[in-house]
Amino acid sequence: MVANRTARPARMAIALAGLLLVLQLPAGGRAAPGAYASDAEALLALKASFDNGDEVLTTWQAGTDACAWQGISCNTQRAVIIV
C-alpha cells in the first residue's frame, strides 16, 4: 500500500510534465479573448484525473478564462505558460 502512495506523485509529475510539453506547442497564431480553448481543455482533463480536483482546483471551471485560474499564468498571446 505504501508503494502505491509513493507512485501516485510520480505519475502525477509525469502527467504534468507531458501536459506542459503539449502546452508549449505552437497555437497556430490564433487570438482569443481568454486562454486558448485547447489549453483550458487540457487543464480540465488534468483536473479530472485527480481524486480531489474539484476540491483543490475550485477556480478551474469550464466556460471561464483559464488565464484567471489559480496557479495558471499566460503569456501576452493568452497561451498558458505556467501551471
Buried (B, 14 or more C-beta within 10 A) or exposed (E): EEEEEEEEEEEEEEBEEEBBEEBEEEBEEEEBEBBBEBBBEBBBEBBEEBEEBEEEBEEBBEEEBBBEBEEBEBEEEBBBBEB
